[in-house]
Amino acid sequence: IKLLLRQPFPTIMNIIIFSKDCDNSTNQVIDWLTWHAHTPIRINHYSDFFQLFNRVGIDNNNISFIHNLKSEFGIWYRRRGVLAGTSELDNIDTETHYHLKEELLSLFQFCFDELEESSKISLGSKNGSRINKLLVLKHARKSGLKIPNTLITNQKNILTEFLKKQDSLITKPISEATMFMSKLQERHVMYTEEYAEDENTETEPIFFPSLFQKNISKKIDIRTYYLNGVCYSMAIFSQQSEMSRTDFRVYDTVNKVRNVPYKLPKEIEKKIVMLMKSLALSEGSLDFIQTTDDEIIFLEVNPAGQFGMVSKPCNYYLEEKIALYFNGKQ
């Protein structure tokens, strides 16, 4: 019934999507954009970019883009594929490869600013998922959200004192969690892990600066997708499995945990809006935990907005809501 009652948007708008190959969430949003009479233009690589924008001119009078857009356009910064997906350069030696990426990065940063000034509407962060977790924690605290006690140190004696005050700790990356390949071509993924100092722990007196947080007893994990002032939350019963107890991303394919719609308290949602505005983010995925004492503790935010895992289990249809955003109907 919903499909039969479709009403096309009054203005056909080009939507420029900066994404990357094989991102299925982008594919699904593109389907909805097309259904609602938009014209999506997907840019995965820098070569895609220059097919659309083949000249950038700067002179004493103005700055001009030469492109094929003949109507109003919007921008969705879905992924940083255009910056990171430089597969065309794979055969170039490392030093030259790095230099060319830096050249493109400078150009894209400039172009993104110019595009944003010209666009009718935009969604997401042009910086992709690169956001400073420590600054986010600071902004979250200022917004009134509760955060875990956090320490960054490179000295064992300081870590030991912190551990005594917190009873139990977890450790995780200061930056974004990434996947990397070892010299043996083994894949490694960075997860949150418990840290326990005992007779078997051989922590060096001085080590690489690392992030530690109080290990808080939790009832559930909460993933919230934020879209232009609206929160769509999901409860993750991560404590049902030993594998996902510390980090719910360590997925148990045998004993699957429950994921159900969840409504955060209104005062928490108001603080989320304050936080996202302070970070100048119109979308993003936020992680919380609900403690065994029913407190809501903020952990971090991903500006790239992982919404697929929330949309389907909760029947939120976020893919269409993102498409509707570009006509002010979200």
Disulfide bonds with the S-S distance in Angstrom:
none
